[in-house]
Amino acid sequence: MGCCCDKNCKESKKLTSKELIEMEHHYGAHNYHPLEVVISRAEGVWVWDPEGKKYLDCLSAYSAVNQGHRHPVIIKALKDQADVLTLTSRAFFNDQWPVFAKRLCEYTGKDMVLPMNTGAEAVETAIKLARRWGYEIKKVEKDKAEIIVMRENFHGRTTTIVGFSTDPDAYNNYGPFTPGFVHVDYNDTAAVEKAITKNTVAVLVEPIQGEAGVFVPNDGYLKKLREICTKNNVLLVADEVQTGFGRTGKKFCFMHDDIEPDIIIMGKALGGGVFPVSAVAANKGIMGVFTPGSHGSTFGGNPLGCAVALAALKVLDDEKLADRSAEMGAYFMAKLNELKAKSKKIKQVRGKGLLIGVVMDKDILSAAGEKARKYTTALKERGVLAKETHDWIIRFAPPLVITKADIDWAMGIISEVLG
Ligand SMILES: *Cc1c(COP(=O)(O)O)cnc(C)c1O
């Protein structure tokens, strides 16, 4: 049975999950290892497969769907904008980018923003910005700039970015890599202090390491990094692509430490789960080093993305989703901790807001010849979609519009599987 693509055929047959999985496996590059579930429809925290089975989404497309799937305000903005203007390139002005730029400056408290599309592009932008600032303002000797990065980081998939990843899966056989990156352990401020030289231009950090397994640093970690950076005239660059926009219970995760980074990197939920929109924010003294022609993107600042992002920010504010994330996250984590008290398999529950990692006992799992994948598969069978990171950590990060009733429903299944 195949898809009926004949124009004259009125009743196009729907492909089954099994057929779609086989088709993807055959024609799509194998750079992912998805759970065996096909999603063909979604609304709020729920998604459905082609057979009509319903699942609770506890991944939110790696926190890109904080506002919930197909939020009506965001979808309306998309449709309305699609009807009038979608793309101009930055060779001309358009009537959406300036409005979105102003709004994002207000949201971040920074003077200026630069728009891109994906998170990795925003990270690349921040790297270029920090280096240029280093040469032109800090007066670092040509081509000597160093950026301090953390072990176990995840900042995206471009060649430069994977070049400073410490995960062999991410970097293997992609070299030679961009030089100028220095590694230190995450959550170790003394190591940062030691690694700083006269050529250091920036410290690049995730406020919580999401992909590494929801690794939450000690309270005050960012505050101490802020002090070290200020003292040494080094830029503090926060990658808030995953932790931003309410995910951890604050607008941005760095706000838990009550600090201001010099450069804020944003993506994922900035596009409301609808359109790729990313951006970098900084004050004039830094962003001013970009001059016409020195950086750009054909789709960056496109009117469709800007209209969507404006709506995405409006929903976050109107529905107070950061506060909601703090409240629902505390509720979810308390329930998971109750389960942990009863289950030997769960070693730790960690996170902030609705970015939660359940660390399973590696020894118990390996003694049984199991990996977290077995559990995420079992959760999926029962209707909860969560993804493992590494072989023993399961991340729970549902859309921030989740209710206590939804969490209770999910906990029934999680208890069955992990209990
Ligand atoms: C997802 C992610 C990125 C990369 O974003 P893409 O849109 O996939 O390029 C960068 N940094 C962090 C912390 C992320 O979680």
The ligand as a Gaussian input file, in Angstrom:
#p B3LYP/6-31G(d) Opt

LIG

0 1
 C       19.162000      23.049000      20.399000
 C       20.292000      23.859000      20.916000
 C       21.136000      24.589000      20.049000
 C       21.046000      24.479000      18.546000
 O       19.829000      24.892000      18.033000
 P       19.417000      24.419000      16.540000
 O       18.178000      25.220000      16.270000
 O       19.166000      22.953000      16.602000
 O       20.542000      24.768000      15.650000
 C       22.101000      25.393000      20.607000
 N       22.265000      25.467000      21.941000
 C       21.497000      24.781000      22.800000
 C       21.716000      24.921000      24.273000
 C       20.489000      23.941000      22.323000
 O       19.742000      23.221000      23.171000

